[in-house]
Amino acid sequence: MRSSNNYVLTFAVIITVVAAVLLAGAATLLKPMQDANRKKEKQENILSVVGKTGENDYKQFDQLITSLVIDENGDVVEGVKAFDIDLAMDKRIKSKDANHKLQYPLYVFEENGKKTYILQLAGVGLWGPIWGYLALDEDGNTIKQAVFDHKGETPGLGAEINTDAFESQFQNKLILNENNEFVSVQVTKGAKAEGEMHQVDAISGGTITSNGVSNMLKEDIQFYLTYLNKSQS
Amino acid sequence: MSAVETKVQEAKPLLSKKDRALLVDPLSDNNPITIQVLGICSALAVTTQLKPTMVMAISVMAVVVLSNFVVSLIRNLIPSRIRIIVQLTIISILVILVDQLLQAYVYDVSKQLSVFVGLIITNCIVMGRLEAFAMANKPGPSILDAIGNSAGYAWIILAVAFARELFGSGKLFGFQVIPDAFYEMGYVNNGLMLIPAGALFVIAIIIWIQRSINQKFEEA
């Protein structure tokens, strides 16, 4: 009897239903906590580029940081929450549908009357998504700090983008040249020349990830330029 | 019903000789990693530091024990034609539950372990125990067998992580244990320990020690 097709089918259906109920239940129950963890991580990432790395700093996120959303004309968009924007997803839709309008989150940190703009970056590495945050000085040109992270780059190679050694290279680099034109910061091999303000050294063995960072910087910083120019004048 | 029966039988001696063997054998003489050479992949991947390794060990233990128990309970109901996929479904449910719990309660560790939690599903130790033991034995002994095997797995990966974190970064559980004075005298952390190849060396050394103590594994 236990080898009859009916028995096998019934058994399979029961197991499937039990599995579905258990997993759906667990996912629903635990989602609020998982979301809170992700939000906390994002807040800590954003705060870390302006040097706020204390254990409980994220609790004051809303006091420390003003969250804005800007559009391609450099205007602030009302009624959209910066944290609700899934930049990576939006950029993917944009790559298939040119009419899709992108909106970027912008976080502003103010200390001693000086503003720091925190730009959000999203791109692709070798194996999957990479992302980061870039702290830009009030002059809209000087990079104060950058952090990067990745979903699954190769440890020891591409994954090195989220090490201090790589990230600290970005400090004090400029995104505009002498004529105030946007040149971004390139991640290239052998960028050791003294006084080179627009290059950082790439990761050996992590060329594709390094290029991914380069492209991401170029694409995403560009979007913010209109807004930054407006707020300079 | 059957669970009650085994409990009554076991009540007389605390653990019969056979049950003891189930529990103790996998720790050394029949260790899943060093003797059966199963689950090597995760032993290489997650063992750079003790903390994630500990979480991994506990997760694997939970999955092996629970899946062995569940499969053993319903072993007479599982149609043999689809038994492998049923086992896999049960393992997957448990692993996904573990993954969800880690994401909710120990988010940073879950990020470090990343895909390797999900890959517990493919850890040969889990399915190996279901096929080899739980399908043919009562829940009581199945649980013992699961504890024994997962403990055998756990102590090896913990030993590997101990060596790798100590020699690779001079720390244990994230705390600096090698004093600064050593570094000033020219001591350098061993970078090899931080990459997966380092784990392979450590496991090889453990196997070497084990085989030189216990000559019966010596081949020819």
Interface residues (C-beta under 8 A of the other chain):
Chain A: R2 S3 Y7 V8 F11 A12 I15 T16 A19 L22 L23 A26 A27 L30 M33 Q34 N37 R38 K40 E41 G152 P155 G156
Chain B: L77 I78 P79 S80 R81 I82 V86 T89 I90 S92 I93 I96 L97 Q100 L101 Q103 A104 Y105 Y107 S114 V115 L194 I195
